[in-house]
Amino acid sequence: MTAPVRELATSLGRGPDLERLRAAVGEFARYGAADRSWERLLLATGPQVDPALAAHRRALLAWLNAWGCRLRYPRDGEPDVFGAETAAWWERWREHLPGQDATLATLGDTEIDVLGGCYADLSAMRATPGARPRSLGPTAATKMLHALRPGALMPWDAAIAEALHGARTADAYRAHLRMGRDWARHLLKETGLGERELAVELGRPGRPLAKMLDDYCYLAFTAAT
């Protein structure tokens, strides 16, 4: 890790300023596999992932596994548990997600409160077939929510969640979104830029601020361990 990004690990809980975020997204850009897996997801689903569609659910599962979630695919003759459970979850929660154009900085407290329940239900969802099925789990749940609303919802992994919040509960997820929202608002105020212009300024045009803040968290709390 370069020195500017290594310093991120010493700022536990504090958001990045412009130069720290620039260092983080520049370093994360070297992780090409992450961007390629996202591009494959979008090629399979179009610009928006719609879990009502079986093909999109299959693409979501492949993307989650590309990110190391290790969700077993159904064998011949086994039910598509992930597909069925995701479709049912989507029916329960689709109307409660932020709009497609929502951004992290625009999330309201009421929206975040509801998203905690959405996350908890998704995390507990049965995701694999077999005699010993497993739930989707906290990391995969936040990644899937990010895929559905990439402009608004930050993902996490176990290292990020534990370092910043000490837990991966619904309340911790709410705290993560509120923290990310505050970071986003501070950066936009600091720079005087809109989110699209900020991404261009950082050399990552089209990349949501929610994901660039996750890049920062990954380098500060996951890659640093």
N, C-alpha and C positions, 0 to 999 in steps of 0.2 A: 504494500500500500504506500502511496506517496505521502509525504509529510503533511500536506494540508488536510488530506482525508483522514489520516491517522489521528489528527487532533479532534476529529468529530467524536471519537469514543470518550473524550474527556468532558463532553458537554451534555451529559445524560439529561434528557428531558427538555433541553433547550432546542429551539428550532434553529436551522441554519440561516446565516445571512447570505447575501447574494454570492459572495466569493466562495464560501464553503459549499453552497449548493452547486456552483459551477465546477468546483473540484470534484464533487461526488458524481455528478452526472457525466463528467468527462471520463472519470475512471470507470464508471459502470458501463459506459459505451463499449468497453473492451470485452464485455461479456456478450459476445455476439449470439450465442445460442439462445439467450433469453428473448432477444428481438426476433430471431428466426421462428421460434415457436409461436410467438404472438402473430407474426405474419401468416403462418400456416393456419392459425385459428381464423383469422379474418378472411383468408382465401376460401375457407370451408363454409363460412357463415355469412359473408357479406359484411357491410360496415357495422351491423348490429347483431349481437347474439340473441336468438329467440329460443328459449328453452321449451316452448310449445312444439318445436319441430324436432323430430327424432334425429335428423342428420346433425342438427346443432348440438343436441345433447351428446351425441357420439364425439363430435369435435371437441366439446368441452372436456369430456373425460380424457381424450388423448392429450389435450393441452395441460390439464392438471398433472397427468403422469409425466409429461415432459418437464414439469417443474418439480419432479421428485415426490409426488404425493402417493405413489405406489398403491393405486386402487386396482384391484384385480379385475381383469376383463372376464365376462361370462364365458364359460366353456360351452361347447356344443350341448344343447339340451337344457342349459341353465337359463333361468329368467334374467332379463336385463334389469337388474335391481336398480342400478344407478339411473337408468333412463326413466323407469316408472316412478321412482321416488322423486327425482328432479321435476318431472312433469307435475306431480301432485303438489310439491312445494311451490312451484311457480304459480299454480292456480290459487294457492292460499295467499301468496305475498306479492304478486306482480303489481297490484294496484297500490302497494305501500312503498315501492321503491321510488327514489327521486326520478324526475323526468330524464329523458335521454340527454338533454342539453345541460343538465345540472352540473355544477362544478363543486369541488370541495369547499371553496371559499363561500359559496352561497348556501350551504346546508344550514337549516334552522334547527334549533334545539328540539322541537317536536319531531322533526324528521329523524334526527339522530336517536331519540328515545325509541321510536318505532323500529329503527334499524337494529337496535340491540336484540329485540325479539325475533326479527327476521334472521339475524345471524345465529342466534341460539337454536332455532328450529332447523336451520340448514346444517349447522355443525353436528347436531344429533341425528340427522337423517341417515338411515341405513343406506350404504353405498355399494356393498359387494354381496355376491351370492355365496352360497355354501353353508356348511354346518357351523362355521364360525364367522358370521358376517361382521363387518366393522362399520362404524359410522364414518361419515365424511370427515369429521374432525375440524378443529379450529383453524388450522393453517389453510387447508383446502377450501374451507367455507369462505374465508376472507378473499382468497384468490379468485374464487368463482364470483363473488359479489363484485370484485373489481372488474372482472371480464364483462359483467352485465352492465356496469355503470363506470367505465374507466375514468371518466372525468371527475367523478364525485367520491368514489369509495377507495380508500387506501387498503391494500392488503397488509399482512404481516407474516412472520414466521415465529416459531417458538422463542428464538433468541430475542427478537425485537419485542415481543409481547412481555416476556419475563423481565427484560431490562427496563422497559418503560412503564409497565403497569403491574408487574408482579403476578399476573394471572392472565387467563385467556377466556374469562367469563363474558357474559353479555355486557356487564357493566364495564369491563376492561375494553371491550370493543367500542362501546359508546365513548369512553375516555380517549381512545385512540383517534376516533373521528373528530372529536372536539379539539384535541391537541393539533391534529393535522390541519383542521380548519383555521385555528389561530395562527399556525405557522404560515399557511397560505395567505391569509389576510395581511399578515405582517410583511411578507415578501412583496406582495402587490403594492402595498402602501409605500414600502421602502424604495421600490424602483419606479413607481409611477406608471408601470406598464400593465396592460391587460395580460391575461394568461397566455394567449397565443404569441404576443410580442415577447413575453418573458422566455418562452420556449425557444424562440428564434435567437434571442440575446444569449441564451445558454448553449447554443449550437445544437439543439435537439428539436427542430421544428416539428410541430404536430404532437409532441409528447405531452400528455396531461401533467399538470403540476402535481396531482395526486400520485402519479407514478414516479415523478422525479423526487418527491419527498420520500417515497419508499426506497428509491435507489440510495438516497442519503442514509436512511435507517439501516439498510442492508449492509452498507460498508461500515457504518459506525458500530453496529451491534451484532451482526452475524459474521461477516468476513473478518472482523477484528478479533474474534474469539479463537 
